[in-house]
Amino acid sequence: MERTIYKNYPGYQNIKKEKLKAIEEKESEEFFKSIGVDGRVIITDGHSPDSITFISENHEAIIGDLPPIDQIMPDDEKCRMSWEKIKEYGGKYIYPSHASVFEL
């Protein structure tokens, strides 16, 4: 992936992994508040085991690659549970990675 990025974006700089900080889902709201951001991260592992969603206090949800509700297969319980969790935490204005913003 980085070869493609370097080729198309010459100003790209590698992520400095030593500066990353892992936090638990339950600690995310406090962490974001400490850097002046109102919101939290929740685990939404419907797309992949490491998928997360950021939900702001303004009900904006950045969902990444989680499939839209109307595209979930009937037996895909993980995606359904991810969407239920987004709703539970107040997600209303949905920002997917590869589609236009939509409202729940």
All heavy atoms as an XYZ file, in Angstrom:
848
protein
N       0.816     -1.186      0.000
C       0.000      0.000      0.000
C       0.866      1.259      0.000
O       0.570      2.210     -0.704
C      -0.931     -0.036      1.212
C      -1.874      1.103      1.266
S      -3.021      1.011     -0.119
C      -4.192      2.200      0.320
N       1.917      1.251      0.795
C       2.756      2.445      0.860
C       3.439      2.740     -0.476
O       3.627      3.903     -0.810
C       3.770      2.333      1.987
C       3.134      2.561      3.336
C       4.134      2.668      4.459
O       5.265      2.155      4.326
O       3.771      3.261      5.478
N       3.774      1.715     -1.252
C       4.368      1.967     -2.570
C       3.399      2.769     -3.436
O       3.799      3.704     -4.131
C       4.734      0.653     -3.256
C       5.984      0.010     -2.709
C       6.390     -1.134     -3.596
N       5.302     -2.104     -3.647
C       5.408     -3.381     -3.327
N       6.563     -3.873     -2.978
N       4.385     -4.180     -3.384
N       2.134      2.420     -3.388
C       1.118      3.148     -4.156
C       0.988      4.567     -3.642
O       0.915      5.523     -4.428
C      -0.242      2.431     -4.056
O      -0.092      1.106     -4.557
C      -1.310      3.158     -4.844
N       0.967      4.722     -2.346
C       0.836      6.059     -1.760
C       2.039      6.914     -2.134
O       1.877      8.060     -2.564
C       0.676      5.969     -0.234
C      -0.666      5.321      0.110
C       0.778      7.355      0.403
C      -0.836      4.982      1.568
N       3.241      6.382     -1.977
C       4.455      7.137     -2.318
C       4.445      7.576     -3.781
O       4.841      8.685     -4.113
C       5.716      6.318     -2.063
C       6.141      6.250     -0.618
C       6.406      5.035     -0.005
C       6.296      7.407      0.144
C       6.796      4.967      1.311
C       6.688      7.343      1.463
C       6.935      6.123      2.048
O       7.319      6.072      3.345
N       3.997      6.674     -4.652
C       3.984      6.959     -6.082
C       3.022      8.103     -6.415
O       3.333      8.975     -7.216
C       3.581      5.688     -6.843
C       3.671      5.797     -8.344
C       3.507      4.419     -8.968
C       2.153      4.320     -9.597
N       1.913      3.038    -10.236
N       1.851      8.109     -5.788
C       0.822      9.092     -6.098
C       0.856     10.339     -5.220
O       0.280     11.361     -5.581
C      -0.560      8.450     -6.010
C      -0.732      7.377     -7.070
O      -0.373      7.579     -8.215
N      -1.254      6.238     -6.675
N       1.480     10.244     -4.053
C       1.530     11.368     -3.113
C       2.953     11.523     -2.591
O       3.293     11.029     -1.519
C       0.554     11.135     -1.950
C      -0.863     10.920     -2.412
C      -1.373      9.635     -2.572
C      -1.679     12.003     -2.720
C      -2.677      9.436     -3.016
C      -2.979     11.807     -3.164
C      -3.468     10.519     -3.303
O      -4.745     10.322     -3.748
N       3.813     12.206     -3.343
C       5.233     12.304     -2.977
C       5.482     12.934     -1.605
O       6.498     12.686     -0.989
C       5.847     13.165     -4.083
C       4.783     13.458     -5.062
C       3.501     12.910     -4.567
N       4.549     13.715     -1.087
C       4.732     14.341      0.220
C       4.328     13.463      1.390
O       4.443     13.862      2.551
N       3.880     12.241      1.105
C       3.432     11.333      2.158
C       4.566     11.025      3.138
O       5.704     10.830      2.749
C       2.917     10.022      1.549
C       2.608      8.960      2.572
C       1.441      9.017      3.307
C       3.497      7.914      2.817
C       1.150      8.050      4.256
C       3.210      6.946      3.758
C       2.031      7.023      4.482
O       1.762      6.067      5.428
N       4.215     10.992      4.416
C       5.183     10.608      5.447
C       4.625      9.413      6.211
O       3.429      9.353      6.498
C       5.412     11.764      6.414
C       6.076     12.950      5.750
C       6.320     14.063      6.743
O       6.347     13.861      7.946
N       6.498     15.268      6.233
N       5.494      8.487      6.535
C       5.084      7.297      7.284
C       4.496      7.693      8.628
O       4.904      8.679      9.240
C       6.278      6.377      7.546
C       6.741      5.672      6.307
O       5.971      5.425      5.395
N       8.021      5.330      6.263
N       3.559      6.886      9.092
C       3.020      7.057     10.443
C       4.112      6.652     11.428
O       4.767      5.614     11.265
C       1.771      6.182     10.637
C       0.656      6.689      9.726
C       1.339      6.162     12.097
C      -0.558      5.795      9.679
N       4.324      7.465     12.414
C       5.326      7.157     13.439
C       4.675      6.275     14.497
O       4.072      6.753     15.458
C       5.882      8.442     14.030
C       6.627      9.246     12.987
C       7.141     10.550     13.527
C       7.863     11.251     12.384
N       8.116     12.628     12.636
N       4.799      4.978     14.303
C       4.098      4.012     15.150
C       4.468      4.138     16.622
O       3.653      3.867     17.488
C       4.352      2.595     14.645
C       3.724      2.358     13.292
C       4.011      0.975     12.771
C       3.424      0.830     11.381
N       3.789     -0.407     10.759
N       5.678      4.581     16.909
C       6.093      4.729     18.304
C       5.328      5.847     19.015
O       5.303      5.927     20.233
C       7.609      4.961     18.413
C       8.101      6.277     17.850
C       8.325      6.300     16.334
O       8.073      5.290     15.658
O       8.756      7.351     15.843
N       4.670      6.707     18.246
C       3.896      7.803     18.843
C       2.421      7.445     19.022
O       1.662      8.218     19.598
C       4.030      9.067     18.013
C       5.445      9.619     18.032
C       5.485     11.019     17.536
C       6.909     11.519     17.684
N       6.966     12.847     18.184
N       2.005      6.299     18.524
C       0.618      5.880     18.665
C       0.344      5.456     20.103
O       1.210      4.912     20.776
C       0.311      4.708     17.729
C       0.405      5.000     16.242
C       0.155      3.725     15.444
C      -0.558      6.085     15.827
N      -0.872      5.701     20.551
C      -1.268      5.325     21.903
C      -2.541      4.502     21.812
O      -3.546      4.970     21.265
C      -1.512      6.567     22.749
C      -1.990      6.257     24.132
C      -2.287      7.515     24.922
C      -2.805      7.099     26.279
N      -3.089      8.218     27.145
N      -2.507      3.299     22.334
C      -3.697      2.449     22.348
C      -4.538      2.816     23.569
O      -4.003      2.995     24.670
C      -3.291      0.981     22.417
N      -5.837      2.948     23.343
C      -6.747      3.209     24.457
C      -7.934      2.264     24.354
O      -8.255      1.767     23.271
C      -7.243      4.677     24.489
C      -7.970      5.041     23.205
C      -6.102      5.635     24.756
C      -8.660      6.390     23.250
N      -8.570      2.028     25.464
C      -9.760      1.188     25.502
C     -10.978      2.001     25.062
O     -11.005      3.220     25.217
C      -9.987      0.657     26.923
C      -8.878     -0.244     27.433
C      -8.832     -1.571     26.705
O      -9.902     -2.095     26.324
O      -7.712     -2.076     26.506
N     -11.961      1.326     24.548
C     -13.194      1.986     24.114
C     -13.765      2.862     25.232
O     -14.146      4.011     24.998
C     -14.211      0.927     23.689
C     -15.534      1.470     23.227
C     -16.515      0.364     22.886
O     -16.518     -0.677     23.569
O     -17.280      0.551     21.940
N     -13.803      2.345     26.439
C     -14.405      3.085     27.555
C     -13.594      4.319     27.952
O     -14.113      5.207     28.611
C     -14.599      2.160     28.757
C     -13.313      1.611     29.308
C     -13.559      0.615     30.411
C     -12.226      0.067     30.866
N     -12.263     -1.263     31.344
N     -12.326      4.398     27.530
C     -11.477      5.554     27.840
C     -11.506      6.615     26.739
O     -10.967      7.702     26.914
C     -10.018      5.107     28.008
C      -9.784      4.098     29.098
C      -8.391      3.480     29.023
O      -7.736      3.547     27.956
O      -7.970      2.917     30.026
N     -12.147      6.318     25.614
C     -12.026      7.190     24.454
C     -12.655      8.565     24.663
O     -12.094      9.571     24.236
C     -12.614      6.526     23.206
O     -14.015      6.426     23.273
N     -13.803      8.630     25.339
C     -14.457      9.927     25.532
C     -13.571     10.864     26.359
O     -13.383     12.023     26.011
C     -15.813      9.745     26.213
C     -16.645     10.995     26.218
C     -18.064     10.743     26.673
O     -18.413      9.607     27.057
O     -18.843     11.702     26.635
N     -12.986     10.321     27.420
C     -12.087     11.133     28.261
C     -10.840     11.551     27.486
O     -10.386     12.688     27.581
C     -11.692     10.338     29.505
C     -10.876     11.130     30.484
C     -10.582     10.316     31.735
O     -11.508      9.683     32.273
O      -9.414     10.315     32.163
N     -10.289     10.638     26.694
C      -9.104     10.961     25.907
C      -9.407     12.093     24.930
O      -8.668     13.068     24.841
C      -8.592      9.738     25.143
C      -7.556     10.097     24.116
C      -6.258     10.397     24.496
C      -7.887     10.178     22.773
C      -5.300     10.761     23.550
C      -6.951     10.531     21.821
C      -5.656     10.830     22.216
N     -10.491     11.966     24.171
C     -10.819     13.004     23.197
C     -11.088     14.339     23.879
O     -10.679     15.385     23.377
C     -11.993     12.585     22.312
C     -11.586     11.640     21.228
C     -11.979     10.317     21.249
C     -10.789     12.069     20.184
C     -11.583      9.437     20.258
C     -10.385     11.204     19.182
C     -10.784      9.886     19.218
N     -11.750     14.296     25.012
C     -12.012     15.535     25.740
C     -10.699     16.211     26.134
O     -10.576     17.430     26.070
C     -12.840     15.248     26.991
C     -13.382     16.496     27.663
C     -14.312     16.139     28.808
C     -15.612     15.660     28.181
N     -16.670     15.397     29.142
N      -9.677     15.427     26.470
C      -8.383     15.982     26.887
C      -7.664     16.697     25.744
O      -6.780     17.511     25.984
C      -7.476     14.892     27.463
O      -6.921     14.079     26.439
N      -8.047     16.408     24.500
C      -7.438     17.092     23.355
C      -8.421     18.048     22.677
O      -8.207     18.483     21.552
C      -6.829     16.097     22.335
C      -7.895     15.157     21.763
C      -5.690     15.306     22.960
C      -7.427     14.314     20.590
N      -9.527     18.339     23.372
C     -10.471     19.333     22.888
C     -11.478     18.856     21.864
O     -12.047     19.651     21.125
N     -11.728     17.554     21.831
C     -12.685     16.985     20.880
C     -13.813     16.338     21.679
O     -13.558     15.552     22.589
C     -12.010     15.930     19.972
C     -13.015     15.274     19.049
C     -10.869     16.556     19.181
N     -15.053     16.670     21.331
C     -16.202     16.073     22.007
C     -16.700     14.883     21.214
O     -17.299     15.050     20.149
C     -17.326     17.100     22.172
C     -16.968     18.201     23.159
O     -16.281     17.890     24.153
O     -17.366     19.349     22.926
N     -16.444     13.700     21.710
C     -16.888     12.493     21.034
C     -16.255     11.272     21.657
O     -15.555     11.354     22.664
N     -16.514     10.146     21.037
C     -15.994      8.871     21.534
C     -15.812      7.901     20.383
O     -16.388      8.091     19.311
C     -16.947      8.282     22.559
C     -18.243      7.809     21.935
C     -19.268      7.182     22.864
N     -18.728      6.477     23.963
C     -19.122      6.652     25.229
N     -20.068      7.508     25.503
N     -18.594      5.951     26.197
N     -15.042      6.872     20.626
C     -14.865      5.792     19.666
C     -15.562      4.564     20.220
O     -15.470      4.272     21.413
C     -13.362      5.501     19.426
C     -13.173      4.201     18.684
C     -12.718      6.635     18.654
N     -16.273      3.874     19.349
C     -16.887      2.608     19.733
C     -16.417      1.526     18.769
O     -16.085      1.808     17.624
C     -18.429      2.685     19.756
C     -18.995      3.055     18.378
C     -18.907      3.654     20.825
C     -20.507      2.952     18.271
N     -16.379      0.312     19.255
C     -15.997     -0.820     18.414
C     -17.200     -1.218     17.574
O     -18.286     -1.462     18.100
C     -15.510     -2.000     19.278
C     -14.241     -1.595     20.022
C     -15.280     -3.251     18.424
C     -13.819     -2.550     21.113
N     -17.008     -1.233     16.265
C     -18.059     -1.654     15.330
C     -17.434     -2.669     14.373
O     -17.105     -2.358     13.240
C     -18.654     -0.443     14.573
O     -17.595      0.366     14.038
C     -19.511      0.411     15.495
N     -17.262     -3.869     14.873
C     -16.497     -4.901     14.171
C     -17.279     -5.639     13.082
O     -16.906     -6.727     12.687
C     -15.900     -5.878     15.165
C     -16.935     -6.550     16.053
O     -18.135     -6.195     15.960
O     -16.545     -7.416     16.850
N     -18.330     -5.005     12.562
C     -19.094     -5.637     11.481
C     -18.312     -5.755     10.190
O     -18.489     -6.706      9.446
N     -17.447     -4.783      9.897
C     -16.655     -4.843      8.670
C     -15.418     -5.718      8.846
O     -15.104     -6.548      8.006
C     -16.243     -3.439      8.229
C     -15.245     -3.430      7.117
N     -15.568     -3.868      5.846
C     -13.956     -3.061      7.073
C     -14.489     -3.771      5.082
N     -13.509     -3.288      5.800
N     -14.712     -5.506      9.933
C     -13.521     -6.289     10.243
C     -13.326     -6.271     11.758
O     -13.865     -5.391     12.440
C     -12.288     -5.712      9.528
O     -12.030     -4.412      9.998
N     -12.558     -7.201     12.299
C     -12.408     -7.287     13.755
C     -11.834     -6.024     14.413
O     -12.054     -5.791     15.590
C     -11.460     -8.467     13.957
C     -11.523     -9.251     12.700
C     -11.853     -8.276     11.611
N     -11.118     -5.209     13.635
C     -10.498     -4.014     14.215
C     -11.218     -2.722     13.840
O     -10.702     -1.634     14.056
C      -9.026     -3.929     13.804
C      -8.838     -3.843     12.291
O      -9.812     -4.073     11.546
O      -7.717     -3.560     11.863
N     -12.431     -2.808     13.312
C     -13.154     -1.610     12.880
C     -13.736     -0.840     14.061
O     -14.213     -1.423     15.035
C     -14.292     -1.983     11.926
O     -13.770     -2.407     10.695
N     -13.677      0.484     13.926
C     -14.199      1.380     14.951
C     -15.032      2.468     14.281
O     -14.947      2.667     13.077
C     -13.068      2.032     15.782
C     -12.105      2.818     14.881
C     -12.338      0.979     16.612
C     -11.047      3.620     15.626
N     -15.822      3.164     15.085
C     -16.603      4.306     14.624
C     -16.393      5.438     15.607
O     -16.426      5.222     16.822
C     -18.105      3.953     14.559
O     -18.299      2.978     13.538
C     -18.972      5.170     14.265
N     -16.158      6.636     15.082
C     -16.086      7.831     15.928
C     -17.458      8.487     15.901
O     -18.019      8.711     14.825
C     -15.034      8.824     15.426
C     -15.051     10.114     16.194
C     -14.433     10.194     17.433
C     -15.718     11.221     15.709
C     -14.475     11.368     18.169
C     -15.761     12.404     16.426
C     -15.140     12.478     17.668
N     -17.990      8.803     17.085
C     -19.276      9.493     17.185
C     -19.064     10.785     17.958
O     -18.614     10.765     19.106
C     -20.342      8.631     17.870
C     -20.542      7.333     17.090
C     -21.666      9.408     17.992
C     -21.543      6.383     17.686
N     -19.398     11.904     17.310
C     -19.231     13.206     17.945
C     -20.447     13.548     18.795
O     -21.506     12.921     18.676
C     -19.038     14.294     16.876
O     -20.280     14.601     16.266
N     -20.285     14.558     19.629
C     -21.401     15.037     20.443
C     -22.505     15.637     19.572
O     -23.635     15.788     20.017
C     -20.914     16.068     21.461
C     -20.058     15.472     22.557
C     -20.792     14.452     23.412
O     -21.948     14.702     23.809
O     -20.212     13.385     23.681
N     -22.190     15.963     18.325
C     -23.183     16.483     17.376
C     -23.853     15.360     16.587
O     -24.472     15.615     15.555
C     -22.523     17.475     16.410
C     -22.042     18.712     17.122
O     -22.655     19.162     18.086
N     -20.943     19.271     16.671
N     -23.660     14.121     17.039
C     -24.290     12.930     16.445
C     -23.738     12.569     15.073
O     -24.393     11.874     14.302
C     -25.821     13.094     16.387
C     -26.406     13.452     17.704
N     -26.557     12.543     18.724
C     -26.837     14.647     18.187
C     -27.066     13.148     19.779
N     -27.248     14.439     19.481
N     -22.537     13.031     14.757
C     -21.874     12.651     13.522
C     -21.116     11.355     13.771
O     -20.404     11.239     14.763
C     -20.902     13.743     13.089
C     -21.593     15.072     12.848
C     -20.671     16.258     13.021
O     -19.856     16.256     13.968
O     -20.790     17.187     12.219
N     -21.266     10.404     12.880
C     -20.606      9.106     13.036
C     -19.747      8.824     11.812
O     -20.251      8.731     10.697
C     -21.637      8.001     13.226
N     -18.449      8.696     12.036
C     -17.521      8.318     10.967
C     -17.390      6.803     11.048
O     -16.797      6.273     11.984
C     -16.163      9.016     11.142
C     -16.360     10.544     11.139
C     -15.195      8.584     10.047
C     -15.124     11.327     11.533
N     -17.973      6.116     10.071
C     -18.108      4.661     10.156
C     -17.049      3.884      9.382
O     -17.017      2.658      9.467
C     -19.498      4.203      9.690
C     -19.717      4.518      8.217
C     -20.586      4.804     10.566
C     -20.885      3.794      7.594
N     -16.218      4.539      8.618
C     -15.223      3.807      7.836
C     -15.879      2.940      6.784
O     -16.726      3.400      6.026
N     -15.551      1.666      6.760
C     -16.022      0.749      5.723
C     -17.197     -0.126      6.158
O     -17.513     -1.106      5.490
C     -14.878     -0.150      5.262
C     -13.834      0.608      4.461
O     -14.208      1.596      3.797
O     -12.654      0.226      4.496
N     -17.849      0.210      7.258
C     -19.023     -0.562      7.672
C     -20.081     -0.478      6.576
O     -20.403      0.614      6.112
C     -19.580      0.010      8.982
C     -20.736     -0.746      9.619
C     -20.286     -2.140     10.071
C     -21.287      0.045     10.803
N     -20.616     -1.622      6.129
C     -21.608     -1.575      5.049
C     -22.871     -0.825      5.479
O     -23.284     -0.916      6.632
C     -21.942     -3.043      4.786
C     -20.917     -3.833      5.483
C     -20.325     -2.987      6.548
N     -23.494     -0.095      4.544
C     -24.760      0.571      4.860
C     -25.810     -0.445      5.311
O     -25.796     -1.606      4.874
C     -25.163      1.219      3.534
C     -23.890      1.351      2.768
C     -23.047      0.191      3.186
N     -26.711      0.001      6.147
C     -27.731     -0.887      6.723
C     -28.485     -1.643      5.632
O     -28.738     -2.841      5.765
C     -28.718     -0.083      7.592
C     -27.991      0.490      8.804
C     -29.892     -0.936      8.038
C     -28.808      1.470      9.615
N     -28.850     -0.964      4.554
C     -29.661     -1.605      3.516
C     -28.864     -2.574      2.635
O     -29.431     -3.209      1.746
C     -30.367     -0.563      2.651
C     -29.413      0.359      1.913
O     -28.198      0.347      2.202
O     -29.882      1.104      1.035
N     -27.574     -2.720      2.878
C     -26.757     -3.653      2.103
C     -26.272     -4.843      2.930
O     -25.507     -5.668      2.453
C     -25.553     -2.920      1.509
C     -25.945     -1.898      0.483
C     -24.752     -1.160     -0.091
O     -23.601     -1.558      0.090
N     -25.013     -0.073     -0.796
N     -26.731     -4.934      4.159
C     -26.299     -6.028      5.032
C     -27.072     -7.297      4.683
O     -28.290     -7.266      4.510
C     -26.531     -5.664      6.516
C     -25.695     -4.440      6.895
C     -26.193     -6.838      7.420
C     -25.997     -3.905      8.280
N     -26.357     -8.403      4.612
C     -26.991     -9.692      4.349
C     -27.814    -10.086      5.585
O     -27.447     -9.745      6.714
C     -25.930    -10.759      4.065
C     -25.055    -10.449      2.854
S     -25.984    -10.226      1.337
C     -26.428    -11.892      0.980
N     -28.899    -10.813      5.392
C     -29.779    -11.160      6.513
C     -29.086    -11.896      7.661
O     -29.474    -11.753      8.816
C     -30.845    -12.057      5.864
C     -30.828    -11.682      4.424
C     -29.409    -11.267      4.110
N     -28.057    -12.677      7.345
C     -27.383    -13.447      8.392
C     -26.146    -12.751      8.971
O     -25.413    -13.336      9.753
C     -26.994    -14.827      7.857
C     -26.003    -14.752      6.707
O     -25.858    -13.660      6.112
O     -25.377    -15.781      6.399
N     -25.927    -11.482      8.619
C     -24.737    -10.760      9.086
C     -25.018    -10.073     10.424
O     -25.285     -8.873     10.494
C     -24.294     -9.737      8.040
C     -22.935     -9.140      8.339
O     -22.458     -9.253      9.495
O     -22.353     -8.527      7.423
N     -24.968    -10.861     11.470
C     -25.291    -10.374     12.812
C     -24.301     -9.321     13.307
O     -24.691     -8.374     13.985
C     -25.351    -11.555     13.789
C     -25.968    -11.210     15.113
C     -27.414    -10.718     15.011
O     -28.152    -11.150     14.099
O     -27.795     -9.878     15.846
N     -23.016     -9.459     12.967
C     -22.019     -8.482     13.434
C     -22.304     -7.081     12.888
O     -22.207     -6.092     13.604
C     -20.607     -8.919     13.076
C     -20.077     -9.956     14.015
C     -18.583    -10.073     13.875
C     -18.089    -11.007     14.952
N     -16.698    -10.837     15.218
N     -22.648     -6.994     11.612
C     -22.970     -5.675     11.039
C     -24.229     -5.112     11.671
O     -24.298     -3.920     11.987
C     -23.126     -5.762      9.526
S     -21.548     -5.789      8.653
N     -25.218     -5.943     11.861
C     -26.454     -5.465     12.490
C     -26.177     -4.944     13.899
O     -26.688     -3.891     14.284
C     -27.493     -6.582     12.558
C     -28.041     -6.938     11.223
C     -29.351     -7.699     11.323
N     -29.730     -8.181     10.015
C     -30.091     -7.428      8.995
N     -30.116     -6.145      9.123
N     -30.404     -7.944      7.832
N     -25.367     -5.669     14.645
C     -25.029     -5.240     16.013
C     -24.211     -3.949     15.990
O     -24.386     -3.089     16.851
C     -24.266     -6.346     16.751
C     -25.081     -7.602     16.989
S     -26.611     -7.314     17.903
C     -25.964     -6.832     19.471
N     -23.340     -3.790     15.005
C     -22.563     -2.557     14.879
C     -23.494     -1.370     14.666
O     -23.335     -0.317     15.289
C     -21.560     -2.663     13.723
O     -20.557     -3.609     14.018
N     -24.485     -1.533     13.786
C     -25.428     -0.443     13.533
C     -26.288     -0.151     14.754
O     -26.590      1.003     15.049
C     -26.288     -0.744     12.309
C     -25.568     -0.377     11.053
C     -25.007     -1.215     10.138
C     -25.285      0.941     10.598
N     -24.395     -0.507      9.148
C     -24.555      0.835      9.404
C     -25.566      2.212     11.087
C     -24.121      1.935      8.685
C     -25.133      3.319     10.375
C     -24.421      3.176      9.190
N     -26.667     -1.173     15.481
C     -27.442     -0.954     16.706
C     -26.618     -0.156     17.723
O     -27.137      0.733     18.394
C     -27.889     -2.288     17.312
C     -28.998     -2.956     16.543
C     -30.233     -2.077     16.379
O     -30.665     -1.452     17.370
O     -30.748     -2.002     15.245
N     -25.346     -0.464     17.805
C     -24.461      0.250     18.734
C     -24.305      1.716     18.314
O     -24.318      2.615     19.153
C     -23.101     -0.451     18.782
C     -22.250     -0.077     19.947
C     -21.053     -1.009     20.028
C     -20.183     -0.675     21.210
N     -19.006     -1.533     21.272
N     -24.179      1.961     17.018
C     -24.082      3.341     16.521
C     -25.335      4.116     16.912
O     -25.255      5.245     17.401
C     -23.855      3.357     14.996
C     -22.441      2.857     14.674
C     -24.083      4.762     14.427
C     -22.208      2.557     13.209
N     -26.497      3.511     16.722
C     -27.757      4.163     17.104
C     -27.812      4.388     18.609
O     -28.218      5.461     19.065
C     -28.943      3.310     16.667
C     -29.147      3.259     15.171
C     -30.302      2.324     14.851
C     -30.394      2.018     13.390
N     -31.465      1.044     13.104
N     -27.412      3.374     19.373
C     -27.436      3.462     20.840
C     -26.592      4.628     21.350
O     -26.964      5.310     22.300
C     -26.910      2.143     21.426
C     -26.769      2.117     22.919
C     -26.093      0.836     23.391
O     -26.167     -0.193     22.680
O     -25.481      0.872     24.474
N     -25.461      4.884     20.701
C     -24.571      5.966     21.123
C     -24.884      7.295     20.426
O     -24.115      8.233     20.533
C     -23.111      5.571     20.915
C     -22.614      4.660     22.001
C     -22.648      3.282     21.842
C     -22.134      5.174     23.198
C     -22.212      2.440     22.843
C     -21.696      4.346     24.210
C     -21.738      2.976     24.029
O     -21.316      2.136     25.027
N     -26.001      7.349     19.718
C     -26.470      8.627     19.188
C     -26.045      8.977     17.786
O     -26.247     10.113     17.353
N     -25.455      8.054     17.050
C     -25.060      8.347     15.675
C     -26.270      8.660     14.808
O     -27.248      7.917     14.817
N     -26.240      9.772     14.114
C     -27.370     10.179     13.277
C     -26.915     10.590     11.878
O     -27.530     10.244     10.890
C     -28.110     11.326     13.941
C     -29.341     11.764     13.197
C     -30.112     12.822     13.963
C     -31.338     13.240     13.169
N     -32.092     14.282     13.838
N     -25.839     11.358     11.795
C     -25.305     11.829     10.513
C     -24.110     10.939     10.189
O     -23.078     11.014     10.847
C     -24.909     13.303     10.595
C     -26.042     14.149     11.116
C     -26.027     14.622     12.419
C     -27.143     14.438     10.312
C     -27.082     15.371     12.919
C     -28.195     15.193     10.801
C     -28.161     15.650     12.107
O     -29.201     16.385     12.600
N     -24.258     10.100      9.196
C     -23.312      9.019      8.941
C     -22.334      9.405      7.831
O     -22.744      9.785      6.734
C     -24.065      7.719      8.573
C     -25.163      7.411      9.594
C     -23.089      6.565      8.413
C     -24.678      7.238     11.030
N     -21.051      9.259      8.132
C     -19.972      9.579      7.193
C     -19.225      8.293      6.843
O     -18.321      7.874      7.552
C     -19.001     10.581      7.833
C     -19.590     11.952      8.027
C     -20.438     12.215      9.093
C     -19.300     12.983      7.145
C     -20.992     13.485      9.274
C     -19.844     14.250      7.323
C     -20.684     14.482      8.387
O     -21.226     15.727      8.561
N     -19.597      7.635      5.738
C     -18.877      6.428      5.317
C     -17.614      6.788      4.534
O     -17.470      7.905      4.034
C     -19.883      5.718      4.421
C     -20.850      6.755      3.985
C     -20.779      7.895      4.950
N     -16.713      5.837      4.420
C     -15.466      6.076      3.687
C     -15.676      6.221      2.185
O     -14.964      6.977      1.543
C     -14.481      4.924      3.913
O     -14.025      4.939      5.229
N     -16.615      5.494      1.621
C     -16.713      5.423      0.159
C     -18.094      5.771     -0.380
O     -18.504      5.248     -1.417
C     -16.320      4.021     -0.309
C     -15.001      3.575      0.205
N     -13.801      4.112     -0.238
C     -14.669      2.678      1.167
C     -12.814      3.548      0.416
N     -13.301      2.676      1.269
N     -18.796      6.645      0.315
C     -20.120      7.057     -0.143
C     -20.439      8.428      0.436
O     -19.684      8.955      1.266
C     -21.162      6.039      0.284
N     -21.551      8.974      0.014
C     -21.972     10.286      0.501
C     -22.528     10.188      1.919
O     -22.995      9.130      2.348
C     -23.066     10.847     -0.412
O     -22.565     11.027     -1.705
N     -22.493     11.295      2.606
C     -23.049     11.386      3.954
C     -24.537     11.120      3.878
O     -25.208     11.500      2.920
C     -22.800     12.806      4.526
C     -23.450     12.968      5.883
C     -21.315     13.102      4.589
N     -25.073     10.408      4.903
C     -26.509     10.208      4.958
C     -26.980     10.276      6.405
O     -26.178     10.260      7.330
C     -26.920      8.878      4.297
C     -26.387      7.636      4.958
C     -27.108      6.969      5.927
C     -25.147      7.142      4.592
C     -26.614      5.823      6.526
C     -24.640      5.987      5.180
C     -25.382      5.324      6.153
N     -28.280     10.392      6.574
C     -28.858     10.538      7.909
C     -29.658      9.277      8.248
O     -30.377      8.753      7.402
C     -29.777     11.766      7.919
C     -30.303     12.117      9.294
C     -31.066     13.420      9.309
O     -30.853     14.272      8.431
O     -31.905     13.580     10.217
N     -29.516      8.835      9.480
C     -30.313      7.683      9.939
C     -31.722      8.126     10.244
O     -31.962      9.195     10.707
C     -29.705      7.071     11.212
C     -28.477      6.204     11.031
C     -27.995      5.687     12.367
C     -28.768      5.038     10.104
